[in-house]
Amino acid sequence: MKASDPVHERLRGDILAGRLGPGDAIPSERVLAEEFGVGRHAVREAVKRLEQLGLVRISHGGATRVLDWRDSAGLDVLLDLFATGHTPPDLLQAALEMRATIGTDAARLCAIRGDAEQRAEVARLATPPVDADAYGALWRAIVTGAGNLAYRLAFNSLVEALAERPELAAALVPRGGDDLRALGDAIAAGDADAAAAVATRLLAPPA
């Protein structure tokens, strides 16, 4: 563990939990250094990491102030929210909606762009029954076959977030096998419309 880690984790938690709100000044370097028993270099490193996450704005010569992370942060903060338990009520629904949107378009693109080997691999992985790990491998193959790097990076973040909620990941695995087979068949056949339609059913966020 680095000397900056406790400072970073406490401030990050305070911001994501709302104990420090948008526009609030974080404590000074001196105060934080004394509180955590670290040097000012460690405090500066911790605050710089917060800036890189889009949580604060550093003002040289003035106070470092908290940003509204909903407007300034990226998917890295999604992982932090799931990992720390500071989860806004609508976050889970939003993450599942993003999963459904990306997954549906990835299935469509995989049917169009995936080569024969990639599409055959999807069909093989879409053979029921599947558990959470096998279902994740199926969607990784689909997103890879879609040939969209942004989708792959977003998929990685969603997988990491769901790793913090294994009971949810297990609940999202389809119980029946018909749609799984239909998805594999549609992608193997290069039928983009059918692949998107089945993916929409499979990925519809649960109530």
MDTraj code that builds the backbone (N, CA, C; nanometers):
import mdtraj as md
import numpy as np

residues = "MET LYS ALA SER ASP PRO VAL HIS GLU ARG LEU ARG GLY ASP ILE LEU ALA GLY ARG LEU GLY PRO GLY ASP ALA ILE PRO SER GLU ARG VAL LEU ALA GLU GLU PHE GLY VAL GLY ARG HIS ALA VAL ARG GLU ALA VAL LYS ARG LEU GLU GLN LEU GLY LEU VAL ARG ILE SER HIS GLY GLY ALA THR ARG VAL LEU ASP TRP ARG ASP SER ALA GLY LEU ASP VAL LEU LEU ASP LEU PHE ALA THR GLY HIS THR PRO PRO ASP LEU LEU GLN ALA ALA LEU GLU MET ARG ALA THR ILE GLY THR ASP ALA ALA ARG LEU CYS ALA ILE ARG GLY ASP ALA GLU GLN ARG ALA GLU VAL ALA ARG LEU ALA THR PRO PRO VAL ASP ALA ASP ALA TYR GLY ALA LEU TRP ARG ALA ILE VAL THR GLY ALA GLY ASN LEU ALA TYR ARG LEU ALA PHE ASN SER LEU VAL GLU ALA LEU ALA GLU ARG PRO GLU LEU ALA ALA ALA LEU VAL PRO ARG GLY GLY ASP ASP LEU ARG ALA LEU GLY ASP ALA ILE ALA ALA GLY ASP ALA ASP ALA ALA ALA ALA VAL ALA THR ARG LEU LEU ALA PRO PRO ALA".split()
xyz = np.array([
    [0.0837, -0.1201, 0.0000],
    [0.0000, 0.0000, 0.0000],
    [0.0872, 0.1252, 0.0000],
    [0.0515, 0.2201, -0.0857],
    [0.1255, 0.3455, -0.0914],
    [0.0779, 0.4403, 0.0192],
    [0.1667, 0.5325, 0.0561],
    [0.1321, 0.6274, 0.1624],
    [0.0100, 0.7110, 0.1251],
    [-0.0104, 0.7312, -0.0049],
    [-0.1226, 0.8147, -0.0495],
    [-0.2560, 0.7407, -0.0457],
    [-0.2535, 0.6067, -0.0358],
    [-0.3768, 0.5285, -0.0494],
    [-0.4836, 0.5629, 0.0551],
    [-0.4507, 0.5680, 0.1852],
    [-0.5567, 0.5991, 0.2826],
    [-0.6206, 0.7365, 0.2603],
    [-0.5385, 0.8337, 0.2216],
    [-0.5915, 0.9684, 0.1953],
    [-0.6863, 0.9637, 0.0758],
    [-0.6401, 0.8992, -0.0294],
    [-0.7206, 0.8892, -0.1513],
    [-0.8529, 0.8168, -0.1242],
    [-0.8454, 0.7049, -0.0541],
    [-0.9651, 0.6246, -0.0314],
    [-1.0666, 0.6979, 0.0560],
    [-1.0181, 0.7681, 0.1592],
    [-1.1110, 0.8400, 0.2455],
    [-1.1796, 0.9540, 0.1706],
    [-1.1005, 1.0331, 0.0979],
    [-1.1594, 1.1447, 0.0241],
    [-1.2529, 1.0953, -0.0856],
    [-1.2104, 0.9916, -0.1563],
    [-1.2958, 0.9357, -0.2616],
    [-1.4279, 0.8875, -0.2024],
    [-1.4210, 0.8172, -0.0907],
    [-1.5431, 0.7704, -0.0253],
    [-1.6320, 0.8843, 0.0191],
    [-1.5724, 0.9900, 0.0738],
    [-1.6506, 1.1050, 0.1180],
    [-1.7212, 1.1730, 0.0008],
    [-1.6528, 1.1800, -0.1130],
    [-1.7129, 1.2447, -0.2307],
    [-1.8256, 1.1594, -0.2879],
    [-1.8003, 1.0312, -0.3061],
    [-1.9008, 0.9451, -0.3671],
    [-2.0213, 0.9242, -0.2762],
    [-2.0004, 0.9306, -0.1454],
    [-2.1113, 0.9157, -0.0504],
    [-2.1858, 1.0466, -0.0275],
    [-2.1330, 1.1574, -0.0819],
    [-2.1996, 1.2859, -0.0661],
    [-2.1634, 1.3613, 0.0594],
    [-2.0690, 1.3071, 0.1370],
    [-2.0270, 1.3818, 0.2567],
    [-1.9489, 1.5072, 0.2177],
    [-1.8862, 1.5036, 0.1014],
    [-1.8285, 1.6228, 0.0381],
    [-1.9039, 1.6430, -0.0921],
    [-1.9739, 1.7536, -0.1044],
    [-2.0573, 1.7758, -0.2209],
    [-1.9927, 1.8676, -0.3220],
    [-2.0528, 1.8795, -0.4410],
    [-1.9999, 1.9678, -0.5454],
    [-1.9782, 2.1092, -0.4938],
    [-1.8591, 2.1612, -0.5180],
    [-1.8235, 2.2955, -0.4744],
    [-1.7560, 2.3009, -0.3393],
    [-1.7649, 2.1928, -0.2618],
    [-1.6987, 2.1910, -0.1305],
    [-1.5473, 2.1873, -0.1488],
    [-1.4759, 2.2522, -0.0580],
    [-1.3304, 2.2455, -0.0562],
    [-1.2880, 2.1249, 0.0266],
    [-1.1918, 2.0493, -0.0239],
    [-1.1387, 1.9397, 0.0573],
    [-1.0407, 1.9989, 0.1591],
    [-1.0109, 1.9271, 0.2670],
    [-0.9165, 1.9803, 0.3656],
    [-0.7814, 2.0119, 0.3019],
    [-0.7090, 2.1022, 0.3636],
    [-0.5799, 2.1456, 0.3105],
    [-0.4760, 2.0342, 0.3196],
    [-0.3673, 2.0508, 0.2444],
    [-0.2568, 1.9553, 0.2501],
    [-0.2064, 1.9383, 0.3927],
    [-0.1919, 2.0487, 0.4627],
    [-0.1394, 2.0429, 0.5990],
    [-0.2306, 1.9609, 0.6892],
    [-0.3606, 1.9880, 0.6815],
    [-0.4568, 1.9176, 0.7662],
    [-0.4569, 1.7681, 0.7348],
    [-0.4573, 1.7340, 0.6070],
    [-0.4605, 1.5927, 0.5684],
    [-0.3309, 1.5217, 0.6058],
    [-0.2185, 1.5901, 0.5875],
    [-0.0902, 1.5302, 0.6234],
    [-0.0843, 1.4996, 0.7728],
    [-0.1330, 1.5927, 0.8534],
    [-0.1329, 1.5706, 0.9984],
    [-0.2313, 1.4604, 1.0380],
    [-0.3485, 1.4606, 0.9767],
    [-0.4506, 1.3627, 1.0130],
    [-0.4070, 1.2204, 0.9813],
    [-0.3410, 1.2014, 0.8663],
    [-0.3042, 1.0664, 0.8235],
    [-0.1595, 1.0308, 0.8554],
    [-0.0833, 1.1270, 0.9086],
    [0.0543, 1.0992, 0.9427],
    [0.1418, 1.0691, 0.8231],
    [0.1179, 1.1422, 0.7132],
    [0.1957, 1.1226, 0.5904],
    [0.2546, 1.2568, 0.5483],
    [0.3467, 1.2531, 0.4542],
    [0.4050, 1.3756, 0.4023],
    [0.3127, 1.4443, 0.3034],
    [0.3432, 1.5688, 0.2765],
    [0.2584, 1.6442, 0.1839],
    [0.2651, 1.5885, 0.0422],
    [0.3793, 1.5261, 0.0080],
    [0.3882, 1.4652, -0.1256],
    [0.2826, 1.3565, -0.1418],
    [0.2608, 1.2750, -0.0371],
    [0.1591, 1.1698, -0.0426],
    [0.0199, 1.2293, -0.0575],
    [-0.0062, 1.3398, 0.0127],
    [-0.1359, 1.4056, 0.0006],
    [-0.1566, 1.4570, -0.1408],
    [-0.0518, 1.5202, -0.1970],
    [-0.0633, 1.5718, -0.3349],
    [-0.0897, 1.4588, -0.4334],
    [-0.0235, 1.3457, -0.4124],
    [-0.0452, 1.2305, -0.5002],
    [-0.1892, 1.1812, -0.4898],
    [-0.2414, 1.1746, -0.3677],
    [-0.3794, 1.1293, -0.3472],
    [-0.4787, 1.2215, -0.4168],
    [-0.4567, 1.3517, -0.4037],
    [-0.5484, 1.4486, -0.4632],
    [-0.5363, 1.4461, -0.6159],
    [-0.4160, 1.4264, -0.6663],
    [-0.3977, 1.4166, -0.8110],
    [-0.4753, 1.2979, -0.8673],
    [-0.4764, 1.1883, -0.7950],
    [-0.5529, 1.0713, -0.8391],
    [-0.7033, 1.1021, -0.8413],
    [-0.7491, 1.1806, -0.7448],
    [-0.8896, 1.2221, -0.7454],
    [-0.9198, 1.3086, -0.8672],
    [-0.8258, 1.3960, -0.9025],
    [-0.8437, 1.4805, -1.0201],
    [-0.8516, 1.3951, -1.1454],
    [-0.7671, 1.2934, -1.1546],
    [-0.7672, 1.2063, -1.2719],
    [-0.8979, 1.1290, -1.2854],
    [-0.9632, 1.1013, -1.1731],
    [-1.0936, 1.0356, -1.1761],
    [-1.2076, 1.1312, -1.2089],
    [-1.1787, 1.2602, -1.2118],
    [-1.2831, 1.3586, -1.2379],
    [-1.3650, 1.3936, -1.1154],
    [-1.3061, 1.3753, -0.9958],
    [-1.3796, 1.4021, -0.8729],
    [-1.3523, 1.5397, -0.8137],
    [-1.2367, 1.5980, -0.8441],
    [-1.2023, 1.7297, -0.7904],
    [-1.1354, 1.8136, -0.8991],
    [-1.1326, 1.9443, -0.8737],
    [-1.0545, 2.0359, -0.9584],
    [-0.9495, 2.1014, -0.8703],
    [-0.8237, 2.0830, -0.9077],
    [-0.7138, 2.1424, -0.8314],
    [-0.6930, 2.2854, -0.8789],
    [-0.6903, 2.3775, -0.7839],
    [-0.6649, 2.5181, -0.8147],
    [-0.5361, 2.5578, -0.7446],
    [-0.4317, 2.5790, -0.8215],
    [-0.3022, 2.6139, -0.7628],
    [-0.3111, 2.7540, -0.7012],
    [-0.2825, 2.7600, -0.5734],
    [-0.2947, 2.8854, -0.5014],
    [-0.4301, 2.9033, -0.4370],
    [-0.5235, 2.8113, -0.4652],
    [-0.6569, 2.8189, -0.4042],
    [-0.6989, 2.6817, -0.3554],
    [-0.8221, 2.6721, -0.3094],
    [-0.8720, 2.5453, -0.2559],
    [-0.8989, 2.4462, -0.3685],
    [-0.8778, 2.3193, -0.3391],
    [-0.9184, 2.2121, -0.4300],
    [-1.0638, 2.1799, -0.4008],
    [-1.1471, 2.1890, -0.5041],
    [-1.2909, 2.1771, -0.4823],
    [-1.3485, 2.0523, -0.5497],
    [-1.4531, 2.0023, -0.4874],
    [-1.5203, 1.8812, -0.5350],
    [-1.6050, 1.9143, -0.6578],
    [-1.5983, 1.8260, -0.7578],
    [-1.6819, 1.8369, -0.8765],
    [-1.8050, 1.7484, -0.8614],
    [-1.9053, 1.7746, -0.9418],
    [-2.0189, 1.6833, -0.9491],
    [-1.9768, 1.5665, -1.0367],
    [-1.9423, 1.4521, -0.9738],
    [-1.8848, 1.3412, -1.0488],
    [-1.9797, 1.2876, -1.1558],
    [-2.1093, 1.3132, -1.1430],
    [-2.2034, 1.2679, -1.2461],
    [-2.1789, 1.3390, -1.3787],
    [-2.1195, 1.4580, -1.3716],
    [-2.0913, 1.5355, -1.4927],
    [-1.9453, 1.5247, -1.5376],
    [-1.8566, 1.4814, -1.4493],
    [-1.7140, 1.4920, -1.4799],
    [-1.6376, 1.3600, -1.4786],
    [-1.6935, 1.2559, -1.4185],
    [-1.6193, 1.1308, -1.4028],
    [-1.6497, 1.0336, -1.5169],
    [-1.5726, 0.9249, -1.5207],
    [-1.5905, 0.8218, -1.6218],
    [-1.6294, 0.6892, -1.5588],
    [-1.6145, 0.5813, -1.6374],
    [-1.6589, 0.4505, -1.5915],
    [-1.5787, 0.3975, -1.4736],
    [-1.4572, 0.4489, -1.4528],
    [-1.3799, 0.4054, -1.3359],
    [-1.4580, 0.4295, -1.2068],
    [-1.5338, 0.5374, -1.2035],
    [-1.6113, 0.5690, -1.0836],
    [-1.7260, 0.4697, -1.0653],
    [-1.7767, 0.4152, -1.1758],
    [-1.8787, 0.3113, -1.1648],
    [-1.8263, 0.1949, -1.0816],
    [-1.7020, 0.1545, -1.1071],
    [-1.6424, 0.0448, -1.0316],
    [-1.6281, 0.0825, -0.8850],
    [-1.5840, 0.2059, -0.8585],
    [-1.5683, 0.2509, -0.7207],
    [-1.7017, 0.2483, -0.6464],
    [-1.8074, 0.2909, -0.7139],
    [-1.9379, 0.2961, -0.6490],
    [-1.9853, 0.1567, -0.6097],
    [-1.9665, 0.0604, -0.6983],
    [-2.0064, -0.0759, -0.6658],
    [-1.9170, -0.1335, -0.5562],
    [-1.7871, -0.1042, -0.5641],
    [-1.6920, -0.1642, -0.4702],
    [-1.7070, -0.1067, -0.3293],
    [-1.7358, 0.0229, -0.3201],
    [-1.7415, 0.0861, -0.1885],
    [-1.8795, 0.0802, -0.1249],
    [-1.9791, 0.0433, -0.2028],
    [-2.1141, 0.0372, -0.1482],
    [-2.1855, 0.1710, -0.1483],
    [-2.1199, 0.2773, -0.1964],
    [-2.1842, 0.4088, -0.2041],
    [-2.2628, 0.4152, -0.3349],
    [-2.3727, 0.3401, -0.3403],
    [-2.4436, 0.3188, -0.4651],
    [-2.5728, 0.3994, -0.4695],
    [-2.5820, 0.5019, -0.5540],
    [-2.7086, 0.5740, -0.5676],
    [-2.8203, 0.4774, -0.6078],
    [-2.9431, 0.5043, -0.5664],
    [-3.0533, 0.4106, -0.5916],
    [-3.0716, 0.3755, -0.7390],
    [-3.0430, 0.4697, -0.8283],
    [-3.0676, 0.4445, -0.9700],
    [-2.9456, 0.3888, -1.0429],
    [-2.8349, 0.3675, -0.9727],
    [-2.7121, 0.3260, -1.0415],
    [-2.7238, 0.1865, -1.1006],
    [-2.7779, 0.0933, -1.0252],
    [-2.7873, -0.0433, -1.0742],
    [-2.8743, -0.0505, -1.1987],
    [-2.9879, 0.0169, -1.1959],
    [-3.0749, 0.0179, -1.3130],
    [-3.0039, 0.0803, -1.4320],
    [-2.9301, 0.1883, -1.4086],
    [-2.8586, 0.2549, -1.5171],
    [-2.7516, 0.1629, -1.5763],
    [-2.6798, 0.0909, -1.4900],
    [-2.5754, 0.0001, -1.5385],
    [-2.6353, -0.1129, -1.6213],
    [-2.7497, -0.1647, -1.5777],
    [-2.8132, -0.2726, -1.6532],
    [-2.8697, -0.2225, -1.7861],
    [-2.9178, -0.0983, -1.7879],
    [-2.9652, -0.0412, -1.9142],
    [-2.8497, -0.0222, -2.0119],
    [-2.7341, 0.0220, -1.9611],
    [-2.6173, 0.0359, -2.0478],
    [-2.5729, -0.0995, -2.1005],
    [-2.5744, -0.1994, -2.0127],
    [-2.5395, -0.3357, -2.0536],
    [-2.6299, -0.3825, -2.1672],
    [-2.7604, -0.3571, -2.1540],
    [-2.8548, -0.4008, -2.2562],
    [-2.8318, -0.3278, -2.3881],
    [-2.8068, -0.1983, -2.3802],
    [-2.7863, -0.1199, -2.5028],
    [-2.6605, -0.1636, -2.5763],
    [-2.5504, -0.1749, -2.5028],
    [-2.4244, -0.2156, -2.5647],
    [-2.4349, -0.3591, -2.6163],
    [-2.4922, -0.4482, -2.5343],
    [-2.5005, -0.5880, -2.5740],
    [-2.5842, -0.6093, -2.6983],
    [-2.6963, -0.5391, -2.7077],
    [-2.7826, -0.5541, -2.8252],
    [-2.7107, -0.5089, -2.9518],
    [-2.6444, -0.3945, -2.9461],
    [-2.5745, -0.3467, -3.0655],
    [-2.4514, -0.4327, -3.0947],
    [-2.3848, -0.4821, -2.9907],
    [-2.2694, -0.5693, -3.0120],
    [-2.3117, -0.6982, -3.0823],
    [-2.4269, -0.7536, -3.0443],
    [-2.4761, -0.8742, -3.1113],
    [-2.5036, -0.8467, -3.2586],
    [-2.5633, -0.7313, -3.2867],
    [-2.5906, -0.6940, -3.4259],
    [-2.4605, -0.6805, -3.5047],
    [-2.3631, -0.6106, -3.4457],
    [-2.2359, -0.5888, -3.5152],
    [-2.1562, -0.7173, -3.5300],
    [-2.1645, -0.8057, -3.4304],
    [-2.0920, -0.9329, -3.4394],
    [-2.1432, -1.0146, -3.5575],
    [-2.2755, -1.0115, -3.5781],
    [-2.3326, -1.0845, -3.6920],
    [-2.2845, -1.0268, -3.8251],
    [-2.2582, -0.8961, -3.8267],
    [-2.2147, -0.8295, -3.9501],
    [-2.0646, -0.8377, -3.9688],
    [-1.9889, -0.8089, -3.8630],
    [-1.8443, -0.7913, -3.8743],
    [-1.7630, -0.9143, -3.8346],
    [-1.8199, -0.9986, -3.7510],
    [-1.7434, -1.1125, -3.7021],
    [-1.7038, -1.2053, -3.8161],
    [-1.5827, -1.2575, -3.8101],
    [-1.5441, -1.3538, -3.9130],
    [-1.6087, -1.4892, -3.8816],
    [-1.5928, -1.5827, -3.9731],
    [-1.6605, -1.7117, -3.9581],
    [-1.6190, -1.7824, -3.8296],
    [-1.4913, -1.7732, -3.7948],
    [-1.4429, -1.8388, -3.6736],
    [-1.5032, -1.7763, -3.5487],
    [-1.5105, -1.6425, -3.5454],
    [-1.5679, -1.5743, -3.4296],
    [-1.7152, -1.6079, -3.4138],
    [-1.7884, -1.6088, -3.5256],
    [-1.9323, -1.6374, -3.5176],
    [-1.9583, -1.7830, -3.4780],
    [-1.8733, -1.8729, -3.5231],
    [-1.8876, -2.0133, -3.4826],
    [-1.8592, -2.0305, -3.3333],
    [-1.7618, -1.9545, -3.2824],
    [-1.7307, -1.9610, -3.1397],
    [-1.8482, -1.9100, -3.0560],
    [-1.9134, -1.8046, -3.1021],
    [-2.0322, -1.7551, -3.0330],
    [-2.1396, -1.8636, -3.0287],
    [-2.1628, -1.9293, -3.1412],
    [-2.2637, -2.0348, -3.1453],
    [-2.2283, -2.1478, -3.0481],
    [-2.1003, -2.1812, -3.0393],
    [-2.0579, -2.2878, -2.9469],
    [-2.0834, -2.2473, -2.8020],
    [-2.0507, -2.1216, -2.7686],
    [-2.0678, -2.0753, -2.6310],
    [-2.2140, -2.0541, -2.5945],
    [-2.3000, -2.0410, -2.6948],
    [-2.4424, -2.0170, -2.6696],
    [-2.5197, -2.1473, -2.6510],
    [-2.4500, -2.2543, -2.6213],
    [-2.5144, -2.3837, -2.5988],
    [-2.5477, -2.3999, -2.4510],
    [-2.6760, -2.4090, -2.4161],
    [-2.7126, -2.4243, -2.2756],
    [-2.6835, -2.5664, -2.2268],
    [-2.6781, -2.5830, -2.0937],
    [-2.6946, -2.4800, -1.9905],
    [-2.5654, -2.4025, -1.9695],
    [-2.5776, -2.2789, -1.9174],
    [-2.4609, -2.1966, -1.8897],
    [-2.4711, -2.1428, -1.7477],
    [-2.3551, -2.1239, -1.6859],
    [-2.3508, -2.0563, -1.5563],
    [-2.3039, -1.9128, -1.5783],
    [-2.2803, -1.8392, -1.4699],
    [-2.2431, -1.6981, -1.4828],
    [-2.1116, -1.6821, -1.5585],
    [-2.0143, -1.7691, -1.5334],
    [-1.8856, -1.7578, -1.6023],
    [-1.9006, -1.7854, -1.7509],
    [-1.9759, -1.8887, -1.7852],
    [-1.9943, -1.9229, -1.9258],
    [-2.0746, -1.8148, -1.9989],
    [-2.1711, -1.7574, -1.9284],
    [-2.2513, -1.6500, -1.9899],
    [-2.1636, -1.5276, -2.0144],
    [-2.0751, -1.4974, -1.9199],
    [-1.9819, -1.3874, -1.9406],
    [-1.8890, -1.4137, -2.0581],
    [-1.8419, -1.5379, -2.0725],
    [-1.7539, -1.5722, -2.1847],
    [-1.8265, -1.5564, -2.3175],
    [-1.9546, -1.5916, -2.3203],
    [-2.0344, -1.5735, -2.4425],
    [-2.0386, -1.4272, -2.4827],
    [-2.0681, -1.3406, -2.3871],
    [-2.0804, -1.1992, -2.4218],
    [-1.9449, -1.1366, -2.4529],
    [-1.8401, -1.1877, -2.3916],
    [-1.7067, -1.1385, -2.4291],
    [-1.6774, -1.1738, -2.5743],
    [-1.7139, -1.2939, -2.6167],
    [-1.6924, -1.3347, -2.7557],
    [-1.7755, -1.2483, -2.8508],
    [-1.8982, -1.2148, -2.8088],
    [-1.9834, -1.1311, -2.8940],
    [-1.9260, -0.9906, -2.9072],
    [-1.8865, -0.9326, -2.7940],
    [-1.8319, -0.7959, -2.7975],
    [-1.7012, -0.7930, -2.8759],
    [-1.6195, -0.8957, -2.8624],
    [-1.4956, -0.9022, -2.9402],
    [-1.5270, -0.9107, -3.0895],
    [-1.6228, -0.9943, -3.1250],
    [-1.6602, -1.0085, -3.2664],
    [-1.7224, -0.8841, -3.3249],
    [-1.7779, -0.7974, -3.2389],
    [-1.8390, -0.6735, -3.2875],
    [-1.7348, -0.5772, -3.3426],
    [-1.6084, -0.5917, -3.2992],
    [-1.5015, -0.5066, -3.3523],
    [-1.5111, -0.3616, -3.3099],
    [-1.5662, -0.3360, -3.1908],
    [-1.5806, -0.1996, -3.1414],
    [-1.5012, -0.1879, -3.0120],
    [-1.3889, -0.1160, -3.0153],
    [-1.3012, -0.1080, -2.8990],
    [-1.3692, -0.0397, -2.7814],
    [-1.4466, 0.0630, -2.8072],
    [-1.5157, 0.1322, -2.6978],
    [-1.6109, 0.0374, -2.6262],
    [-1.6811, -0.0465, -2.7015],
    [-1.7701, -0.1444, -2.6400],
    [-1.6897, -0.2433, -2.5544],
    [-1.5733, -0.2833, -2.6021],
    [-1.4928, -0.3784, -2.5251],
    [-1.4481, -0.3184, -2.3918],
    [-1.4076, -0.1923, -2.3948],
    [-1.3640, -0.1274, -2.2711],
    [-1.4809, -0.1100, -2.1750],
    [-1.5964, -0.0701, -2.2274],
    [-1.7143, -0.0567, -2.1423],
    [-1.7552, -0.1930, -2.0857],
    [-1.7455, -0.2960, -2.1669],
    [-1.7772, -0.4314, -2.1214],
    [-1.6856, -0.4720, -2.0061],
    [-1.5566, -0.4406, -2.0191],
    [-1.4625, -0.4735, -1.9114],
    [-1.5041, -0.4082, -1.7804],
    [-1.5465, -0.2815, -1.7884],
    [-1.5885, -0.2104, -1.6676],
    [-1.7144, -0.2728, -1.6072],
    [-1.8078, -0.3110, -1.6921],
    [-1.9303, -0.3722, -1.6420],
    [-1.9021, -0.5075, -1.5770],
    [-1.8117, -0.5843, -1.6358],
    [-1.7759, -0.7140, -1.5781],
    [-1.7141, -0.6943, -1.4401],
    [-1.6253, -0.5967, -1.4284],
    [-1.5627, -0.5699, -1.2992],
    [-1.6663, -0.5246, -1.1963],
    [-1.7604, -0.4420, -1.2405],
    [-1.8641, -0.3955, -1.1487],
    [-1.9502, -0.5123, -1.1007],
    [-1.9877, -0.6011, -1.1922],
    [-2.0713, -0.7147, -1.1545],
    [-1.9959, -0.8135, -1.0664],
    [-1.8627, -0.8137, -1.0767],
    [-1.7839, -0.9017, -0.9902],
    [-1.8025, -0.8654, -0.8427],
    [-1.8404, -0.7387, -0.8172],
    [-1.8683, -0.6960, -0.6804],
    [-2.0054, -0.7432, -0.6325],
    [-2.0882, -0.7893, -0.7277],
    [-2.2238, -0.8358, -0.6939],
    [-2.2464, -0.9731, -0.7572],
    [-2.1775, -1.0777, -0.7105],
    [-2.1894, -1.2088, -0.7756],
    [-2.3311, -1.2634, -0.7757],
    [-2.4099, -1.2279, -0.6746],
    [-2.5472, -1.2766, -0.6719],
    [-2.6281, -1.2165, -0.7858],
    [-2.5965, -1.0916, -0.8240],
    [-2.6640, -1.0284, -0.9356],
    [-2.6184, -1.0911, -1.0671],
    [-2.4877, -1.1128, -1.0816],
    [-2.4360, -1.1756, -1.2035],
    [-2.5023, -1.3110, -1.2268],
    [-2.5213, -1.3879, -1.1190],
    [-2.5858, -1.5181, -1.1319],
    [-2.7330, -1.5034, -1.1711],
    [-2.7992, -1.4003, -1.1153],
    [-2.9414, -1.3803, -1.1440],
    [-2.9658, -1.3381, -1.2881],
    [-2.8662, -1.2805, -1.3535],
    [-2.8821, -1.2326, -1.4907],
    [-2.8645, -1.3429, -1.5948],
    [-2.8210, -1.4605, -1.5530],
    [-2.8049, -1.5722, -1.6470],
    [-2.9432, -1.6243, -1.6850],
    [-2.9728, -1.6356, -1.8140],
    [-3.1061, -1.6837, -1.8546],
    [-3.1303, -1.8269, -1.8090],
    [-3.2516, -1.8533, -1.7653],
    [-3.2851, -1.9870, -1.7168],
    [-3.3217, -2.0823, -1.8308],
    [-3.3858, -2.0309, -1.9343],
    [-3.4209, -2.1150, -2.0483],
    [-3.3104, -2.1162, -2.1528],
    [-3.3148, -2.2132, -2.2426],
    [-3.2099, -2.2238, -2.3421],
    [-3.2475, -2.1776, -2.4811],
    [-3.3780, -2.1514, -2.5053],
    [-3.4215, -2.1208, -2.6419],
    [-3.3587, -1.9928, -2.6957],
    [-3.3602, -1.8870, -2.6138],
    [-3.3044, -1.7606, -2.6615],
    [-3.1530, -1.7692, -2.6781],
    [-3.0866, -1.8439, -2.5922],
    [-2.9421, -1.8609, -2.6079],
    [-2.9101, -1.9253, -2.7419],
    [-2.9795, -2.0351, -2.7714],
    [-2.9561, -2.1028, -2.8992],
    [-2.9895, -2.0104, -3.0165],
    [-3.0997, -1.9377, -3.0039],
    [-3.1412, -1.8480, -3.1123],
    [-3.0379, -1.7392, -3.1359],
    [-2.9771, -1.6886, -3.0259],
    [-2.8744, -1.5859, -3.0410],
    [-2.7530, -1.6425, -3.1140],
    [-2.7083, -1.7594, -3.0711],
    [-2.5937, -1.8213, -3.1365],
    [-2.6205, -1.8506, -3.2829],
    [-2.7395, -1.9013, -3.3122],
    [-2.7739, -1.9337, -3.4505],
    [-2.7789, -1.8084, -3.5378],
    [-2.8386, -1.7003, -3.4834],
    [-2.8519, -1.5769, -3.5613],
    [-2.7157, -1.5172, -3.5931],
    [-2.6265, -1.5146, -3.4950],
    [-2.4932, -1.4578, -3.5184],
    [-2.4144, -1.5470, -3.6127],
    [-2.4229, -1.6787, -3.5952],
    [-2.3517, -1.7705, -3.6846],
    [-2.3982, -1.7546, -3.8289],
    [-2.5276, -1.7258, -3.8452],
    [-2.5832, -1.7092, -3.9794],
    [-2.5629, -1.5693, -4.0357],
    [-2.5103, -1.4776, -3.9551],
    [-2.4909, -1.3405, -4.0001],
    [-2.6194, -1.2610, -4.0090],
    [-2.7216, -1.3018, -3.9324],
    [-2.8513, -1.2335, -3.9343],
    [-2.8525, -1.1264, -3.8245],
    [-2.8172, -1.0043, -3.8614],
    [-2.8001, -0.8970, -3.7643],
    [-2.9305, -0.8606, -3.6946],
    [-3.0397, -0.8524, -3.7701],
    [-3.1673, -0.8133, -3.7095],
    [-3.2144, -0.9162, -3.6075],
    [-3.2037, -1.0427, -3.6415],
    [-3.2460, -1.1479, -3.5489],
    [-3.1564, -1.1497, -3.4257],
    [-3.0263, -1.1311, -3.4454],
    [-2.9333, -1.1295, -3.3321],
    [-2.9675, -1.0168, -3.2363],
    [-2.9967, -0.8977, -3.2898],
    [-3.0316, -0.7836, -3.2044],
    [-3.1623, -0.8076, -3.1301],
    [-3.2590, -0.8683, -3.1973],
    [-3.3890, -0.8926, -3.1345],
    [-3.3761, -0.9906, -3.0176],
    [-3.2989, -1.0975, -3.0369],
    [-3.2824, -1.1959, -2.9297],
    [-3.2020, -1.1348, -2.8154],
    [-3.0970, -1.0590, -2.8492],
    [-3.0153, -0.9950, -2.7455],
    [-3.0996, -0.9002, -2.6619],
    [-3.1905, -0.8292, -2.7238],
    [-3.2789, -0.7380, -2.6505],
    [-3.3603, -0.8144, -2.5464],
    [-3.4107, -0.9308, -2.5834],
    [-3.4877, -1.0111, -2.4878],
    [-3.3982, -1.0621, -2.3751],
    [-3.2806, -1.1099, -2.4108],
    [-3.1912, -1.1674, -2.3107],
    [-3.1411, -1.0637, -2.2097],
    [-3.1217, -0.9417, -2.2575],
    [-3.0554, -0.8403, -2.1759],
    [-3.1523, -0.7401, -2.1141],
    [-3.2808, -0.7594, -2.1331],
    [-3.3777, -0.6665, -2.0753],
    [-3.3564, -0.6596, -1.9243],
    [-3.3345, -0.5384, -1.8685],
    [-3.3118, -0.5281, -1.7237],
    [-3.4292, -0.5853, -1.6453],
    [-3.4010, -0.6700, -1.5453],
    [-3.5109, -0.7235, -1.4646],
    [-3.5769, -0.6151, -1.3811],
    [-3.6977, -0.6387, -1.3425],
    [-3.7696, -0.5413, -1.2603],
    [-3.6993, -0.5282, -1.1262],
])
top = md.Topology()
chain = top.add_chain()
for i, resn in enumerate(residues, 1):
    res = top.add_residue(resn, chain, resSeq=i)
    for name in ("N", "CA", "C"):
        top.add_atom(name, md.element.get_by_symbol(name[0]), res)
traj = md.Trajectory(xyz[None], top)
